[in-house]
Amino acid sequence: TQVNMKGIFLEKPGLLKQAIKREVEWCANVPDYEKVMSRNSNPAMTPLERSLSKLQAEREVQKYAAQFVNDADEEDDDGTDGKLTLVEEQDEDKVWEKGLYEIEDGEYFDPDHAKFKEKLEKDGKVEEEEEEQLVAPLYSGNGPCVTAMPAETTVPGLGTVPVKRQSNLIVMIRHGKTENNKLGLFTGWDDVPLATEGVAEAKEAGKLLKLHGFEFDAVYTSWLSRAIDTAWYVMDEMDCLWLPIIKSWRLNERMYGELTGLSKAMVKQRHGNEQFMAWRRGYAVNPPPVSSFSPQYPGNDLRYTKYLKDVRFSVSETLIRSIESNKFSLQRKLPKSESLKDCMDRTIPFFTENIMPEAIDEGKRVLISSSENAIRGLLMHLCEIPEDKISGLEIPNGLPLIFDMNSKCIKLLDDGSGEDMLEKYNFGSSASYLFRPCTNPDGSEDDSCDFTFGDAPVLTQSDKELIESIRSPAGANV
């Protein structure tokens, strides 16, 4: 019954049973592991997304299991592939040379044998590849302007939170996470839905905005489901689903061309880090374009061919489609690939020619729900971020960013966690261009900035307990 079983599991039959039992325990401690591994998990996923999800789940199991491994007792890998042969040919002669000496001495020769590995380690030099370290970006300045949680939400009996009436505030939010975000895939115009975490992020954003007294008069979003759904979840938590939503393709994510749907790690490995970063974050660098007949080309999507009317017609596309269909077919010029500059060439005019005169100049309070590169372009325009610095800007998923038209800076909302916003969220190395000191047009300090984390003292345990006692209903009676 154990014909195909080899190695240590044959020597110690009970070990396999224990190993399987331990693996089941590890898997049980990784959220949604069984759901991800299920054959029928999330039928909306593509085969690639499903495979990458399973790979990610397996890595999470490995990460969880690593805490039970004692590094001091861990044996180094002898370089074999499990079949008594070395993966690297240059070490094979040394292995068998040592094996012959052991046989001559009457010892049992087995590359999996612990003593053999110890001898191999002493005689041979083992080079270990250093793990890439993620370095947190350094931020200049005093940190972001953060509006404190209203006292009405933390201390019972103080009444309701006053509604914010300022029309000089624009709230921008990047959609919640998608499976593509979690798996590190280029998404672009691919219309993927929100993941479970993304739905939760959008709902939390709506709750936070409501806690701080925000209300909106107009909501703008793209033609992509993830941005539309995020806007809906935010509005649902704020009890304003009745608000009009203005959708425009000009707020779509950047079109990634042939990179759409590909793994970022794979692209980086194939083309090198320099080319990868140029395609991913470059200001004026276009990824490879898709063909006219690619499923990723917007000209093959009904929503763009039927409803997009505000771009010029394309002679080449009209000719290609007319020949292909044997009849005249008038086609518009749709993007096959975009740089950030191309993306801004459509988002900024829409902001200045539509959102500004129709809403902001009319005193309306505006919410913009869109994708990372569309928001990066807007922030580059509003915060005057240089071209050579925009590649270092990251936009967190599901986090409301409040742009003050008067002080020309980004403000964040206190979520009550007491955590430093720059540690909790990754804004990239260019965060200082967002979080410059907020001052009024007359030069005075913006009094809506209740505190900044950059120069805030560290809270002690007693400070945290005092804050919790003030927030809790019981603390109100003390």
N, C-alpha and C positions, 0 to 999 in steps of 0.2 A: 504493500500500500504506500510505501515511501520510495518508490523507484526513482523519482525525479528529485528527491531531497538530497542535498549534499552538505558537506562542511560540518559546522559546529552543531547544526540541528540533528545530524545523525549520531554524533557523539553523545549529545545530551537531548534525548527525545522530548523530555518535559519542557525544554527551553522554548520550543516553538509555541506551545500552548500559552506559556507565560508571556511571550512576546506579543502574540495576537491579543491577549487580554489587555496588556498594557497599551497597545495601540488603540484599542477600542476606548479605553479610558481617556487617552489623550484627545481623540477625536471628539469625545463627548464634551470636552471643555473648550472647544472652538465653536463659537456661535455660528449656527446655520451650516455646519459642515455637512451633515447628512442631507440637508436640503439641496446644497450645491452639488453633491455627488449623485443625487437621485437622477435617474434617466429622464424623468419628466419634469425636471426643475426648470422653471421659467421658460415656457415654450417660445416666448418672444425673442429669446437670445439667438444669435447666429451661432453656428458650430464653433467659430473662432472664439467668440465671447464665452461660450460654455467651457471650452477647453482651457482658456486662460483663467476662468473663474475657479476651475478645479485645481489648476496649478497653484493659484493664490491660496486656496484653502489648504493644500498640502504644505505650503510654506508656513502657514499659520500654525499648523500642527507641529512642524519642526521647531518653530520658534517657541511654542508652548513646552515642547518636550525638552528643549535645551536647558530649562531651569532645573531639571532633575539629573543633569550630567555633571559630574565632578571633574573639572578640568585637570585636577592633579592626578586623577586615576585614569584619564582618557588615554587610550593608546593611539599613537600616530598611525595614519593610514600607510600601509606598506607599499602602496602604489599599484596593487593588483586589482583586477577587474572582477574578482570573485571566482575565477576559474584557474587559479594558480599560475597565471601569466601576468607579467607586468604590462601596464598600459604603455609605459615608455620603454622603448627598445634598449636605450642606453643603460638601464639598470638591470636588464634581464640576466646578463652574464654574471653580474655580481651575486644576484639571488641564487642562481644555480651553483655557482662556485662555492658559496657558503653551504648550500644544501648538500653538496658532495662531501664536504669536510665533516658535516654532521653525521651523514650516513656512515662514513669511515670510522667515526668515533662511536658508532653504535647508537646514535641519537635518532629520534623520529624526525623526519624532514617534512615540514608543512609550513608554507608561507603564512598561514593564519595563526601559527603557533606563537604564543606570547614571547617566549624566550628568543625565538628567531627574530622577532621584530625589535626586541631590545638590542640584540647584537647588531642588527642592521643599522639601527639608529646611532650606535656608538661609532661604527666604522664609516658610515656614509654621511654626507652632509645633506640635510633636508632643508630645502628653501621653501619658505612659506610666503605666499602672496599676501601682501598687506591689504586688509579690507579697506575699501574706499570710505573715508570719513566724510560725513555730511557736516559742513561748517555753517553755523547759523550766521546770517548776514548781520553786519554791524549797522546800527542806526545812529544818525547824528541828530542833534536837537534834543528837545525835552520830551519827546514821545508824542503820541497822538492826542488830540483834544477829545476828551471823553465826557459826555454828559451823564451825570450821576443818575442812578435809579431814583425816580421821584419818591419823596417820603411817603406820599399817599399810598404807594404800593407796598411799603415795608412796615409802616406803623399803622395799626388798626385805629379807626376812628377819625382819621384826618380828612375823610371825604374822598371824592373822586379826583383822578388826575386831570388837570386842566388841559383842554385841547390846544394843540399847537396851531396857531393861526398864520404863522409866517409863510409867505409865498416865496421867500427868497431861498428856501431849502429844496434841493432836489435829492430824492432818495434813489440810489442805484443799487441793484442787487443782482449778483451773478446767480444763475439757476443752481438748484441743488445738485448734488452729485448724481452722475449716471453710472451705469455699469462700465461704460467706456472710460470715464474718469478713474474709476477704481482699478481698472485693468491697465491703465496707461496707454490707451489707444488714441490716435488722432481721430477727431470726430467731425469737425467742420460743419458742413451742411447735412450730414447724415442725421436723420430725424429720430434719435434714440430717446426713449422715455426716461423719467427719473427713476433712480434706484430707491429702495426702501429708505436708505439713509438720506437721500435727496429730498424725499417727501417730508421727512422729519425736520430737516434743516429749514425748508420753506415754511413749515408750520411754526417752528420756533422763531423765525424771523418775524412772522406776522404777530405772534404773541408779544415779542419784544417791542415792536413798533407801537402796538396798542398800549402796552404798559407805559410807554413814554409819551402818550397822548397824541400820537400822529394820526392825522386823517388825510385823505387824498381826494382830489377833484378829478384827476385824469390819470390813466394808467397806460403806459406805452410798452409794447413788447414786440418780439420778432415773429416770424412765421414758423419757428421751430417749437415743437411740442414741449420740450423741457423748459423753455422760457415761459411759455404760456401757462403751463401747469404750475410753475413756481409762483407766477402772479396770482393765479386762482387760489392756491393754498394760503398765500399771504392775505389776500382779500377776504377769504373765508374766515380766518382767525380774527380779522378786524371788523367782521360783520358789514362788509361793504361790497358784496358780490354784485350788487346792482350797478356799480360804477361802469361807465363806458370804457372798453379796452380798445385802444388804437393799435392795430397790428401793422407792421411794415417789414418787408424783406430787407430793408436797409439796416435794420438792427440785427440781422442774422450774424452768426459767428463767421469768422474768416473761412473762406473756401480753401481747403488744404490740398486740392487736386488729387494726384495719385497717392498721396500719403493717407488719404481718408481710410479709416478702418485698420491701418497698420499699427503694429506695436512700436511705441517710441523707442523702447530698448533695442528692438531689432533694427530699426532705422539707424540708430546711433552706432550699433555694432557694425553694420554693413558700410556706412558712409563716413564714419568718423565723427567725433564730437563737434569739430568745427563746422562741418557741413550741416550736421543735425541742428545745432544751435542757430545757424543762419536760417534754415528753413522754419524752425519752430518760433524763434524770437526775433529774427531780423526785421528791420523796419521796411526795407525796400527789396527784400529777396523773396522771389516767388518759388514755391515748391513745384515739382514737375506737374504739368497740366494733365487733365484727363482727356480722353478722346470724346468725340461727339456722340459715340454710341456706348459710352461707359454708363453703368447704372448710377454712378456718382455724379454724372453731369446733370445740372438742374434742367437742361432742355429736355430731359426724359422724365421729368416730374410734372404731373398735371397742374399742381398748384402754381407753378411758375409759368408754364406754357399758356395756361388759360387766364390767370388772374394778374400776372405781372405786366403792367402797361407803361411804366414810366422809364423805360430804357429804349434806346434806338434799335432799329432793325439791323440784322447782320447779313451782309451779302453772301459771305462764305457759308454760313449755316443754312441760309435759305437755299443756296445751290445744292449743298450736300443732302438736305432733307428732301428737296424736290426730286433729285435723281433717285434717291433711295425709295421714295414712295410712288414714283412715276406720275406725279402730279405736282403742280405748283404749291409750295408750302412756305408761307412767310414766317420767318423765325427772328426772334430778338437776340441781341448780343448778351448772353449770360456768362458769368465767370466760370472759367475752367480751372483757375488757380488764382490765389490772391496773396499778396504780401500784406503786412499790417497797413502800409500806406494805401493800398488799393481798398482795403476794408474801411479806412478812415475817409476815403474819397466819397463813400456813400453814406456813412453814419454821421459825419460832421455836418454836411449840408442838410440832412434830415433834421438834425438837432437845431441848427441855426435858422432854418427856413420853415420848419413845421412846429417843433416842440416849443421853441422860444416864443414866436409870435402868437401861436394858438393857445398856449397854456401859461407859461411862466410870465410873459408880459401882461397877461390878463389877470394875474394874481392867483392863478390856480396852483394848488399843491400837487406835485408830480411824483409818480413812481415809475421808474424805468427798470423793467426786468429783461435781462438780455444775457449774452454769453461773454466769456472772458475777453476776447480780443476786441469785441465791439465796445465794451466798457473801458478796456485799456486805451483804446483810441480816444474815447470821450474824455478820459482823465488826462491824457496827454495834451489834449486841446485846452481843457479847463484849468489844469494845474501848471501848464506851460513846462512840461517835462521835455528835456532835450532828446533828440533822436537817438543819440548814443547811449542814453540812460534808460529808455523805455523797455529795452530787453530785460532789464533787471527787475521789472515790476510784476508782482504776482497778485492775482485777485482771488481771495478765498471764496469757496462756494457758500451760498446761502447767508452771507453776512451783509446786513444793510450798511451802505456807505452813504453818509449824508454830506452832500456838497453845499457849502454856504456861498451863495452868489455874492454876498457882501465882503466876507473875509477871504474868499477864494481859497478855502482849505477844506480838507476832509475831516469830518467829525464821526466819532463812533459812539455807540450807546452802551452804557454800563449794563451788563447782563446779570449783575448781582453775584458773580462768582468770585470777585476779588482778584482774579488773575490778570497778569500783565497782558494786554491785548497783543503786543508784539511777540510775546512768547506763545500765546495761545493760537495765533493765526500767523501764517507765513505771507508777508507782503513783498518779499524779495529784497534785494540789495538797494533798490531805488525807493524804498518806503519814505525816506526823508523828504522826497519831493511831494508826497501826499500830505505828510504830517508836519508841515511848516507851521510856525506860530500863527495862531488865528487872531487877527487884529481887525478892528472895524475900519471903515474908510477914513475916519478921522485920526487913525493911529492908536486909538485906545484899545485896551485888551478886551477881547470877546468874553463877556461874563457868562456865556453859556458853557464855557470850558470849566467844568467843576474841578477837574483834576487831570493830571497827566501822569502816566506810569513811569516816565523816564526819570523823574526826580521824586517819586513817591517813596516814603519810608516803608520798610518791610514790616508787615503785620506780625505781631507775636501771637502765640496761642491764646493768651488772655484777651488780646484785642479782638481776635476772631470770635471768641466766646461772648464778648460784650456786644459785638455787632449782631450775633445770632439772637441774643436775649432781647435786643431792641426790635429785631424783625419779628420775633415770635409773638403770638397773641398773649402768651403768659407773661412776657416781658412788659407788656403794656400796663399790667396791673401792679407792677412792683412800685 
